[in-house]
Amino acid sequence: MIPENSKSPVNTIGLLQNLIYVILLVLVILIYFIYLIYQGGDQLFPLPKKSTESQEIVKEKDIYTKDTDRFWLAPDPESIKGSALESQILYGRDLIVHTAQYLGPKGSVAQISNGMNCQNCHLDAGTKIFGNNYGSVASIYPKFRPRSGSVENIYKRVNDCFERSLNGMPLDTMSKEMQAIKMYLLFLGSNVEKGTVVKGSGLKDMPFLDRAADPVRGNKIYIEKCASCHLKDGSGIKAADGIVYTYPPLWGQHSYNDAAGLYRLSNFAKYVKYNMPLGATYEAPQLTDEEAWDLAAFFNSQSRPHKDTPEDWPDVSKKPIDHPFGPYSDSFDQTQHKFGPFKPIAEARKAQK
């Protein structure tokens, strides 16, 4: 006789089968979730449940398209509260704001960059209008870039910044940090239609001068309007912890190298014109166009790290007119390509086309 408290072999096998089914189901869900993350994660941002009518309102008013004629605003972080990716996105934002804390010379995760933060070039965690923001990154990448002569994805673009603007080493694309940065960029672009360059993204254009930009004039403006924060020698001011900069270095061994985007005068001039000194905006700039160009000439005449880039610009005719290094496809010399005047170069190119 079988004791009442004993389990039959049939029941035991049934329980094991059910347990196996549950484990397999969990594994399938987990694998699918990981797949979605590494394929972009665009569909993983949960929105609050809304009626069909409210969904139409969101689509009409909050999604930026090619026809949208208003400045981009970053999506509200409250929209991801409680989502599966909330912590990852917020970590990505923190890496942008406090890069040096995690990845600088005394970084807690790795020591692969120069001590500057991504936010030093991409203001307000990459959300400020004409503050070199990230509003259009998710919508336009992957894209072809003439500098590399290839189609680049977000990983490549982020690592370009690490190797050039942060004068460091690239992040492992599968690392926790790279994935967090990518998810933050995708979150910022989650209200932008694919293929759209939103109004107010990047840097605001400004006209060329009729003369070459003058580093001597720029030096005088720097002493008057910039040195109180960045110091006379451009070395910046560190916070009390000695790890991060309160005001970043503008040249020297801890600043961006000569392969960075800001080493082009037009980029730096646009950046300072509408963002500096502290408190300036595109609506209320504190510098004239001439001051911005001359400051850029002064900054980019100072010593900074050099980076060899033999694979840049495989088609030299695609180089920007203010790219500071030859060879060029025109007859203008390197000095004019770096400091201007740029109008003759632009006109020559227009005539050539």
N, C-alpha and C positions, 0 to 999 in steps of 0.2 A: 504493500500500500504506500502511495506517495504522500508525504506530509503535506498538510494544507498550506503551509507557508513556503513551500518550494515552488519555483517557477518552472514551467515546462520548457523544453528546448525550443518549441515552436514560438512561444511568446518572446523568448530571449532573442531569437533570430529576427523577429519582427521589430523589436526595439532597436536592434543594431542597424537594420535596414533604414528605419526612420531617421536615426541619428546620422547615417551616411548621407541620406538625401538632404538633410538640413545643412550639413557641412558643405556639400557640393553647391547648394544654392547660395550660401554665404560667399563661397569662393568665387562663383560666377559674378555675383553682384560687386564684390571687391575688385575683381579684374576689370570689369566694365567701368567702374568708378575711376580706377587708375588710368585706364585708356583715355577716358574723357579729359582728365587733367592734363595728360601729356600731349593730347591733340589740340589743346587750346583752352578748353574749359569754358568756352563762351556760353554754353548752355547750362552751366551749373550755378548761375546767379539766380537764386530764388527771389521772385517778387511776391509781395503780399497778394493774397487771393482777392480778386476784384471782379466786379460784374463785367459783362461784355461792354457795357457803356463806358465804364471807367477805363477799361483797357484801350478803347478807342481814343479817349482823351489823352492818355499817356502817349500813345503812338503819335497823335497829332501834335502835341505840345512839347514833348520831352525828347523825341528822337530827332537828331540833327541830320539833315540830308543835304544834298548838293544845292537845294533851293532855299535852305534856311538862311535868313538874313539877320541873324543875331549872334552875338558872341557866345561861344561855348562856355558852359558852366559844368563843372565836374559833377557826376552823380552823387547823391547824398549817401554817405556811409551808413546812415540808418537803414537804407534799403537792404543791407546784407546782414543786419542783426539776426543772430541765430542761425545763419546759413552754415552749410558744411564747410564753406571756404572763408568764413569771416576771419578766422585767426591767421590763415595764410595770406590773405589780402592785406590785413593790418600789419603783418610782419614785413611784407613787401614795402608798404609805405614807410615803415620804420627804417628799413634799410636805405631808402632814398633820403630820408631826413637825417639819419645818424650813421651814414656809411662808415665813417672813420671808427666809430665805436665798435662796429662788428668786423670791419675788413681793412682798417687802416694799419699804420705801423705798430700800434698796440692793440689791434683788434681782438675781440674775444672769440671770434670764429676762425679767422685767418688773417694773415698780414700780407695783403696783396696790393695795397694802394697807397697813395701819397699823403693821406691824412685829410684830404678835402672830402666834402659830402656831395652826393649827386645834386642835392638841393642848392648847392652854391651856384650851379649853372641853370637848374630847372626849379625856379622859385616856387615857394609855397607847395612843396612836395609835388611839383610838376603840374600845378593847377592855375597859376596866375596868368591872366590874359596878357599875351605878348611877353610873358616871362619865360620864354623857351619851354612852354608847357607840353604835356604828353597827350593832348586832346586827340590828335590824329594818328597816333602811333598804331593802335590796334586796327584802325580802319584802312591804313595804307600798306601795312606789312603783311606778308612778304612783298618786296618790291625790288625792281632793278635799280642799282645805284652805280652811276658812272665811275665813282671813285674806285670801287673794287672791280667794276666791269662784270658784275654778277648779280643774281637775285639774292637778296639778303633777307633772313628772317629776324624776328625780334631778338633771339639769342645773339646773333652776330652784331646787331645794332647796340645792344647793351654792352657786350664785350668790347666793342670799339671805344665806348666811353671809358671803360675800365683801363684799357691799354693806352689811351690818348689823354683824355681830360683828367683822369685819375693817375696817369703815368704809372700804371701797375700791370698786373697780370690778369688774364681772363678767368672768369668763373667757370667751373664745370657746369655744362648746360643742364645736367641732371641733378645738380646740387639743390638742397633745400632753399638756399638763398636765391639762386637763379629762378627757380620755379615760383618763389614768392614774388620776386620782382615782376616776372612775366604776368602773374595773375593780377597784380596791382595795375599794371598797364592795361590789361584786358578789361578790368573793372572800370578804369577811367574812360575807356572807349566804348563801354557797353551801351551808351546812349547815342552813338554815332553810327550812321549807316555805312556799310562797307564801301570803300572807295571814296569816301568824303573827306576832304580837308576842311576842318571846321574853321569858322571865322574866329580870329584871335589866337590861333595856335602858332607855335614857333616864335618867330621874331617879326616885328613890324618893319616893313621896308622903309628906307629913307633915301633921299636923292644923293647922287655923287657930288663931290665938290668940284669946282672948276680948277682947282689946284691940287697939288699933292698934299696928303695929310702930313702934318708937321710935328714930329716928336718933341721938339724944343718947346713949342707952344703947349703941347700936351703935358709936358713936365710941370709947367707953371700952373696949369689947371689942376693937375693932380695934387700938388702941394696945397692949393687953396681949398679943394673940395673933396679930396679922397684920403689924404694921408692921415687924417685924424682917426680913421677906422683901420686902414690897412698899413699904417706906419710909413715913414719916409722911405724906408728901404723896400717897401712892398711885401714884407714878410708876413703880414697879417697878425692877428692877435688870437692866442689860444685861450680856451676856457680854463677855469681854475683846475680842472681835472688833468690838464696837460695832454688830453687825448684828441679832442675836437677843436676846431677853430670857431671862435665867435665871429671873426671877420677873416675870410680866407686869404692866403697869399696870392698876389697877382703876378709875381714872377719868382724866380729862384728855384731851388731843387725840389720844393714841395708844391709847386704849382703845376698847371697843365703843361704838356710838352708841345713841341713845335709841329706835331701832326694832328693836334686837336682842332676842332672846328673854330674855336675862338681865336686861333692864331691867324685866321683870315680877318683883315681889317673890317670888312663889311659886317661880319657877324658880331665882332666885339663892339663896333660903333652902334649897331642896332640895340645890342644888349644894354649898354650903359645909357643910351639916349632915353629909353623908356622905363628903366628900372633903377637907375642910380643918379645921385646919391640916395641913401636910404629914404624911402618914402615916395620916391618918384613913381609915376605910373604913365601909361600911354595917354591918359587924359590930362595929366598934369606933370609933364617932364620938367626937369630942373636944369637941363643942359641944352644949348643950341646944337644944331647939326654940326657946325664947325668944331665946337668943343668936343663933341662925341668922336668925330673922326680923328682929331688931334690926340685925344686921350688914347684911342685905340693904337695910334702910331707909336705913342710913347710906351705903352704897356708891351707891345710886341716888338719893341727894340731892345728890351731888357733880356738878360740871360735867363735861360730856362732849359730844362732837359731836352735832348735831341732824340728823336726816334727815327730809325731808318724805315722807309716804307717803299721798297723797290717795286712792289706789286700795285701801288696806287696808280690810278689814272692810266690804264693800259691804252686808252685812246686819248692822247694828250689834247686833242681838239676839244674835248669835253671838260677840260679844267675850267673852274671859275676864273673870271678875269682877275680876281685878286688873290689867286693861289700864289703863295710866296716863293715857290720853288719851281725851277724849270725841269725839263725842257718845255718849250711852248710851241704852238703851231703858228705863231705870228712873229712879227719882227720886233716887238716891244721887249725891253730888257727886264731882268728880274726885279730891279729896283722899282720900276714903274708898276710892275705887276703887284708889288707888295704895298707901295705907298700911294700910287696914283701919279698923275691924274688918270682916272679910270674911264672918263667919257671917250677919249680917243680910241681906247681899246674896244669899248662897247660898240662904238660906231663902225670900227673896222670889221668887227665880227658880223654886225648887222649887214654891212655891204657885201661881205663874203657869202652870206646866206642868200 
